[in-house]
């Protein structure tokens, strides 16, 4: 069993530092921006990094969209999905995309962080968690984050992938998350045949940074479930 961790905008693979010990030596947390211009490119490249045919794919925000795309590309290799602050449905919004790209063009990344992404943290988040997010964000290149924004806004609608995926899908949302929020997260969990909804109190969009221990407990639950199912299949 391997763990594939896919990051949110405007961060990178280091946002998962508190989760990388869960499957030591069998965890991948790539930075997605260099992997191509689309979610499909990212998913194919991330899938190519993994060696196992049994993957637990975890994604936050745009990383969750990439995780769903991995399941669309190779459903037979995905033992479970964990989707954090993720919306499978998508209707392109060019006005929103262009406004975000304009902020990235006209302002420094630190100011773009304060304007666009820092508000997605819960008001209960610690200053250390918010500052960690800021430090990861401002070391990115603006052109890479812009590539990520374009990939996010051009992603396919993948509602049907969740509805047809036969293995566990843990939908994780911070109780204070506004993107996509509790209502949509609940609908998504209900749409998957084996959907699980996990709500993290006192938490916004960036669960791995805001409540890492709560997320680790959820991931351990999914890992144990997936390994148990694999063991049952082998013994059967």
Secondary structure as UniProt FT lines:
FT   STRAND          2..6
FT   TURN            9..10
FT   HELIX           13..16
FT   TURN            17..25
FT   STRAND          27..28
FT   HELIX           33..35
FT   HELIX           39..49
FT   STRAND          55..60
FT   HELIX           62..73
FT   HELIX           75..77
FT   STRAND          78..84
FT   HELIX           94..106
FT   HELIX           109..112
FT   HELIX           113..117
FT   HELIX           118..120
FT   TURN            123..124
FT   HELIX           127..138
FT   HELIX           142..153
FT   HELIX           159..164
FT   STRAND          168..174
FT   TURN            175..176
FT   HELIX           182..191
FT   TURN            193..194
FT   STRAND          195..200
FT   HELIX           207..210
FT   HELIX           212..235
//
